[in-house]
């Protein structure tokens, strides 16, 4: 159980680090939050979870044969995944001084709130937002690059505890998305400003440090495989 929780915690941290930098999914939750309130967060997360779940299953089935080996594939995954994490750390850290969640929330609320009936929480609304969640996920080049590198590495590493490992990766990642998307949807829907820019920048800075450490560990793992070979 300890190893399972550790895998889920790492997936949660990496997922939150990506979610905090506003991308298409966060903008979707904000836009729909202006129309439907806090439920837009879970609605968008449900669609995202479908895309994530299918991806993790395919990765686990396709890469399980490499677990425990010193193959060139796993070494490459470690090195490339580590470099992507280091790039994420750098871009996140660079955005800290000027990051403003409050401005983004105000902009989205002003632009989109009047354009649709408010507080529609029907099954039709759930289906519409969930489908958009799938679409913006798989159409996002950043998401595709992330799963081809970092997500693959996390999934491969998780298999050392069996098939429950990919489940831990999935749950850790999705919980981070659920919490963040629900939070920003609530912010827009209620008009509140619960997270000031100072706190938001602090969170981004902590995430940048986390990504830096994890990236170094990934690269070190790949380098050990190369040197050991």
C-alpha positions as a LaTeX table, in Angstrom:
\begin{tabular}{lrrr}
\hline
Residue & $x$ (\AA) & $y$ (\AA) & $z$ (\AA) \\
\hline
Unk1 & 0.00 & 0.00 & 0.00 \\
Unk2 & 2.87 & 2.37 & 0.77 \\
Unk3 & 4.35 & 2.01 & $-2.72$ \\
Unk4 & 0.92 & 2.41 & $-4.30$ \\
Unk5 & 0.33 & 5.65 & $-2.40$ \\
Unk6 & 3.80 & 6.90 & $-3.36$ \\
Unk7 & 3.06 & 6.32 & $-7.06$ \\
Unk8 & $-0.31$ & 8.08 & $-6.73$ \\
Unk9 & 1.31 & 11.00 & $-4.88$ \\
Unk10 & 3.93 & 11.51 & $-7.61$ \\
Unk11 & 1.22 & 11.36 & $-10.29$ \\
Unk12 & $-0.84$ & 13.85 & $-8.29$ \\
Unk13 & 2.09 & 16.25 & $-8.00$ \\
Unk14 & 2.98 & 16.06 & $-11.68$ \\
Unk15 & $-0.68$ & 16.38 & $-12.68$ \\
Unk16 & $-1.21$ & 19.42 & $-10.46$ \\
Unk17 & 1.93 & 21.05 & $-11.81$ \\
Unk18 & 0.56 & 20.80 & $-15.33$ \\
Unk19 & $-2.97$ & 21.82 & $-14.36$ \\
Unk20 & $-1.85$ & 25.02 & $-12.61$ \\
Unk21 & $-0.53$ & 26.44 & $-15.88$ \\
Unk22 & $-3.76$ & 27.43 & $-17.65$ \\
Unk23 & $-4.28$ & 25.33 & $-20.76$ \\
Unk24 & $-7.30$ & 24.39 & $-22.90$ \\
Unk25 & $-8.85$ & 22.18 & $-20.20$ \\
Unk26 & $-8.58$ & 24.87 & $-17.53$ \\
Unk27 & $-10.05$ & 27.45 & $-19.89$ \\
Unk28 & $-12.91$ & 25.03 & $-20.64$ \\
Unk29 & $-13.64$ & 24.63 & $-16.91$ \\
Unk30 & $-13.56$ & 28.41 & $-16.45$ \\
Unk31 & $-15.83$ & 29.09 & $-19.41$ \\
Unk32 & $-18.34$ & 26.43 & $-18.45$ \\
Unk33 & $-18.06$ & 27.46 & $-14.80$ \\
Unk34 & $-19.42$ & 30.87 & $-15.75$ \\
Unk35 & $-22.45$ & 29.12 & $-17.24$ \\
Unk36 & $-23.00$ & 26.14 & $-14.94$ \\
Unk37 & $-21.18$ & 26.82 & $-11.68$ \\
Unk38 & $-18.85$ & 24.45 & $-9.86$ \\
Unk39 & $-20.18$ & 21.30 & $-11.56$ \\
Unk40 & $-18.33$ & 22.32 & $-14.74$ \\
Unk41 & $-15.15$ & 21.10 & $-13.04$ \\
Unk42 & $-16.30$ & 17.49 & $-12.53$ \\
Unk43 & $-18.00$ & 17.52 & $-15.94$ \\
Unk44 & $-14.78$ & 18.54 & $-17.73$ \\
Unk45 & $-12.73$ & 16.14 & $-15.60$ \\
Unk46 & $-14.99$ & 13.23 & $-16.60$ \\
Unk47 & $-14.19$ & 13.75 & $-20.27$ \\
Unk48 & $-10.51$ & 14.21 & $-19.55$ \\
Unk49 & $-10.55$ & 11.01 & $-17.48$ \\
Unk50 & $-11.79$ & 9.02 & $-20.48$ \\
Unk51 & $-8.86$ & 10.20 & $-22.60$ \\
Unk52 & $-6.39$ & 9.61 & $-19.76$ \\
Unk53 & $-7.77$ & 6.18 & $-18.90$ \\
Unk54 & $-7.60$ & 4.88 & $-22.46$ \\
Unk55 & $-4.06$ & 6.22 & $-22.80$ \\
Unk56 & $-2.83$ & 4.60 & $-19.58$ \\
Unk57 & $-4.38$ & 1.23 & $-20.45$ \\
Unk58 & $-2.74$ & 1.26 & $-23.88$ \\
Unk59 & 0.61 & 2.27 & $-22.42$ \\
Unk60 & 0.47 & $-0.38$ & $-19.70$ \\
Unk61 & $-0.44$ & $-3.13$ & $-22.15$ \\
Unk62 & 2.13 & $-2.07$ & $-24.71$ \\
Unk63 & 5.05 & $-1.40$ & $-22.38$ \\
Unk64 & 4.66 & $-4.04$ & $-19.68$ \\
Unk65 & 7.13 & $-6.32$ & $-21.50$ \\
Unk66 & 9.91 & $-3.82$ & $-20.89$ \\
Unk67 & 9.53 & $-3.59$ & $-17.11$ \\
Unk68 & 12.61 & $-4.82$ & $-15.31$ \\
Unk69 & 14.76 & $-4.74$ & $-18.42$ \\
Unk70 & 17.64 & $-2.45$ & $-19.38$ \\
Unk71 & 16.31 & $-1.93$ & $-22.87$ \\
Unk72 & 17.13 & 1.05 & $-25.02$ \\
Unk73 & 13.44 & 1.94 & $-24.98$ \\
Unk74 & 13.19 & 2.39 & $-21.22$ \\
Unk75 & 16.49 & 4.27 & $-21.11$ \\
Unk76 & 15.25 & 6.62 & $-23.82$ \\
Unk77 & 11.95 & 7.13 & $-21.99$ \\
Unk78 & 13.83 & 8.09 & $-18.82$ \\
Unk79 & 16.10 & 10.56 & $-20.59$ \\
Unk80 & 13.45 & 12.19 & $-22.79$ \\
Unk81 & 10.89 & 12.23 & $-19.99$ \\
Unk82 & 13.41 & 13.85 & $-17.68$ \\
Unk83 & 14.24 & 16.52 & $-20.25$ \\
Unk84 & 10.53 & 17.27 & $-20.72$ \\
Unk85 & 10.12 & 17.62 & $-16.95$ \\
Unk86 & 13.11 & 19.97 & $-16.79$ \\
Unk87 & 11.58 & 22.02 & $-19.60$ \\
Unk88 & 8.27 & 22.12 & $-17.70$ \\
Unk89 & 10.12 & 23.24 & $-14.56$ \\
Unk90 & 11.86 & 26.03 & $-16.48$ \\
Unk91 & 8.72 & 27.31 & $-18.21$ \\
Unk92 & 6.74 & 27.16 & $-14.96$ \\
Unk93 & 9.43 & 29.03 & $-13.02$ \\
Unk94 & 9.70 & 31.63 & $-15.78$ \\
Unk95 & 5.95 & 32.31 & $-15.60$ \\
Unk96 & 5.91 & 32.89 & $-11.82$ \\
Unk97 & 6.71 & 36.64 & $-11.70$ \\
Unk98 & 3.81 & 37.64 & $-13.97$ \\
Unk99 & 1.30 & 34.83 & $-13.33$ \\
Unk100 & $-2.19$ & 36.08 & $-12.43$ \\
Unk101 & $-5.05$ & 33.67 & $-11.97$ \\
Unk102 & $-7.37$ & 36.50 & $-10.91$ \\
Unk103 & $-6.95$ & 38.30 & $-14.24$ \\
Unk104 & $-7.58$ & 35.11 & $-16.20$ \\
Unk105 & $-10.73$ & 34.33 & $-14.18$ \\
Unk106 & $-12.06$ & 37.87 & $-14.64$ \\
Unk107 & $-11.37$ & 37.79 & $-18.38$ \\
Unk108 & $-13.08$ & 34.45 & $-18.96$ \\
Unk109 & $-16.06$ & 35.40 & $-16.81$ \\
Unk110 & $-16.50$ & 38.69 & $-18.67$ \\
Unk111 & $-16.14$ & 37.12 & $-22.12$ \\
Unk112 & $-18.27$ & 34.01 & $-21.71$ \\
Unk113 & $-20.77$ & 34.40 & $-18.89$ \\
Unk114 & $-23.50$ & 36.12 & $-20.92$ \\
Unk115 & $-23.33$ & 33.72 & $-23.87$ \\
Unk116 & $-25.34$ & 30.76 & $-22.52$ \\
Unk117 & $-28.03$ & 29.92 & $-19.95$ \\
Unk118 & $-26.58$ & 29.76 & $-16.44$ \\
Unk119 & $-26.65$ & 26.81 & $-14.06$ \\
Unk120 & $-27.59$ & 24.15 & $-16.58$ \\
Unk121 & $-26.60$ & 20.94 & $-14.79$ \\
Unk122 & $-28.65$ & 18.44 & $-16.76$ \\
Unk123 & $-27.34$ & 15.22 & $-18.24$ \\
Unk124 & $-27.24$ & 16.97 & $-21.60$ \\
Unk125 & $-24.93$ & 19.60 & $-20.12$ \\
Unk126 & $-22.75$ & 16.89 & $-18.59$ \\
Unk127 & $-22.46$ & 15.09 & $-21.91$ \\
Unk128 & $-21.66$ & 18.28 & $-23.80$ \\
Unk129 & $-18.93$ & 19.41 & $-21.40$ \\
Unk130 & $-17.48$ & 15.89 & $-21.03$ \\
Unk131 & $-17.20$ & 15.52 & $-24.80$ \\
Unk132 & $-15.47$ & 18.88 & $-24.96$ \\
Unk133 & $-13.13$ & 17.64 & $-22.22$ \\
Unk134 & $-12.15$ & 14.68 & $-24.38$ \\
Unk135 & $-11.73$ & 16.87 & $-27.46$ \\
Unk136 & $-9.54$ & 19.56 & $-25.88$ \\
Unk137 & $-7.40$ & 16.86 & $-24.24$ \\
Unk138 & $-6.54$ & 14.80 & $-27.30$ \\
Unk139 & $-6.23$ & 17.88 & $-29.54$ \\
Unk140 & $-3.73$ & 19.54 & $-27.23$ \\
Unk141 & $-0.15$ & 18.99 & $-28.56$ \\
Unk142 & 1.25 & 19.56 & $-25.06$ \\
Unk143 & $-0.92$ & 16.73 & $-23.70$ \\
Unk144 & 0.28 & 14.39 & $-26.46$ \\
Unk145 & 3.94 & 15.24 & $-25.81$ \\
Unk146 & 3.45 & 14.80 & $-22.06$ \\
Unk147 & 1.98 & 11.31 & $-22.43$ \\
Unk148 & 4.59 & 10.28 & $-24.98$ \\
Unk149 & 7.34 & 11.10 & $-22.48$ \\
Unk150 & 6.56 & 11.80 & $-18.82$ \\
Unk151 & 3.28 & 9.86 & $-18.72$ \\
Unk152 & 4.95 & 6.87 & $-20.34$ \\
Unk153 & 7.77 & 6.95 & $-17.80$ \\
Unk154 & 5.38 & 7.15 & $-14.84$ \\
Unk155 & 3.30 & 4.27 & $-16.21$ \\
Unk156 & 6.33 & 2.07 & $-16.89$ \\
Unk157 & 7.76 & 2.70 & $-13.42$ \\
Unk158 & 4.41 & 2.03 & $-11.75$ \\
Unk159 & 4.26 & $-1.49$ & $-13.20$ \\
Unk160 & 6.87 & $-2.68$ & $-10.72$ \\
Unk161 & 4.03 & $-3.00$ & $-8.19$ \\
Unk162 & 1.79 & $-4.81$ & $-10.66$ \\
Unk163 & $-1.26$ & $-3.73$ & $-12.58$ \\
Unk164 & $-2.44$ & $-1.62$ & $-9.67$ \\
Unk165 & 0.43 & 0.75 & $-10.49$ \\
Unk166 & $-1.16$ & 2.27 & $-13.62$ \\
Unk167 & $-4.37$ & 2.63 & $-11.63$ \\
Unk168 & $-2.46$ & 4.66 & $-9.05$ \\
Unk169 & $-1.05$ & 6.87 & $-11.83$ \\
Unk170 & $-4.53$ & 7.37 & $-13.24$ \\
Unk171 & $-6.20$ & 8.17 & $-9.92$ \\
Unk172 & $-3.43$ & 10.46 & $-8.71$ \\
Unk173 & $-3.46$ & 12.39 & $-11.97$ \\
Unk174 & $-7.25$ & 12.63 & $-12.24$ \\
Unk175 & $-7.73$ & 13.71 & $-8.62$ \\
Unk176 & $-5.35$ & 16.62 & $-9.20$ \\
Unk177 & $-7.33$ & 17.62 & $-12.31$ \\
Unk178 & $-10.65$ & 17.24 & $-10.49$ \\
Unk179 & $-9.60$ & 19.44 & $-7.59$ \\
Unk180 & $-8.10$ & 22.17 & $-9.77$ \\
Unk181 & $-10.82$ & 22.25 & $-12.43$ \\
Unk182 & $-13.58$ & 22.29 & $-9.79$ \\
Unk183 & $-11.76$ & 25.09 & $-8.00$ \\
Unk184 & $-11.43$ & 27.34 & $-11.04$ \\
Unk185 & $-15.01$ & 26.59 & $-12.16$ \\
Unk186 & $-16.20$ & 27.61 & $-8.70$ \\
Unk187 & $-14.12$ & 30.79 & $-8.82$ \\
Unk188 & $-15.67$ & 31.89 & $-12.09$ \\
Unk189 & $-19.18$ & 30.74 & $-11.24$ \\
Unk190 & $-19.29$ & 32.48 & $-7.87$ \\
Unk191 & $-17.33$ & 35.57 & $-8.81$ \\
Unk192 & $-15.07$ & 34.99 & $-5.80$ \\
Unk193 & $-11.33$ & 35.53 & $-5.64$ \\
Unk194 & $-10.20$ & 32.90 & $-3.16$ \\
Unk195 & $-6.69$ & 32.52 & $-4.48$ \\
Unk196 & $-4.69$ & 35.71 & $-4.72$ \\
Unk197 & $-1.85$ & 36.17 & $-7.16$ \\
Unk198 & 0.75 & 35.86 & $-4.40$ \\
Unk199 & $-0.56$ & 32.44 & $-3.32$ \\
Unk200 & $-0.96$ & 31.32 & $-6.92$ \\
Unk201 & 2.63 & 32.27 & $-7.74$ \\
Unk202 & 3.79 & 30.44 & $-4.62$ \\
Unk203 & 2.03 & 27.29 & $-5.81$ \\
Unk204 & 3.60 & 27.63 & $-9.24$ \\
Unk205 & 7.02 & 28.05 & $-7.68$ \\
Unk206 & 6.58 & 24.94 & $-5.55$ \\
Unk207 & 5.46 & 22.98 & $-8.61$ \\
Unk208 & 8.48 & 24.19 & $-10.58$ \\
Unk209 & 10.77 & 22.93 & $-7.81$ \\
Unk210 & 8.95 & 19.57 & $-7.74$ \\
Unk211 & 9.27 & 19.19 & $-11.50$ \\
Unk212 & 12.96 & 20.09 & $-11.33$ \\
Unk213 & 13.68 & 17.39 & $-8.75$ \\
Unk214 & 11.66 & 14.78 & $-10.61$ \\
Unk215 & 13.30 & 15.70 & $-13.91$ \\
Unk216 & 16.76 & 15.30 & $-12.44$ \\
Unk217 & 15.77 & 11.88 & $-11.06$ \\
Unk218 & 14.45 & 10.79 & $-14.45$ \\
Unk219 & 17.60 & 11.90 & $-16.26$ \\
Unk220 & 19.81 & 10.31 & $-13.61$ \\
Unk221 & 17.93 & 7.02 & $-14.01$ \\
Unk222 & 18.48 & 7.05 & $-17.76$ \\
Unk223 & 22.12 & 8.04 & $-17.39$ \\
Unk224 & 22.77 & 5.17 & $-14.98$ \\
Unk225 & 21.34 & 2.76 & $-17.54$ \\
Unk226 & 23.62 & 4.15 & $-20.25$ \\
Unk227 & 26.73 & 4.09 & $-18.06$ \\
Unk228 & 25.86 & 0.69 & $-16.69$ \\
Unk229 & 25.49 & $-0.65$ & $-20.20$ \\
\hline
\end{tabular}
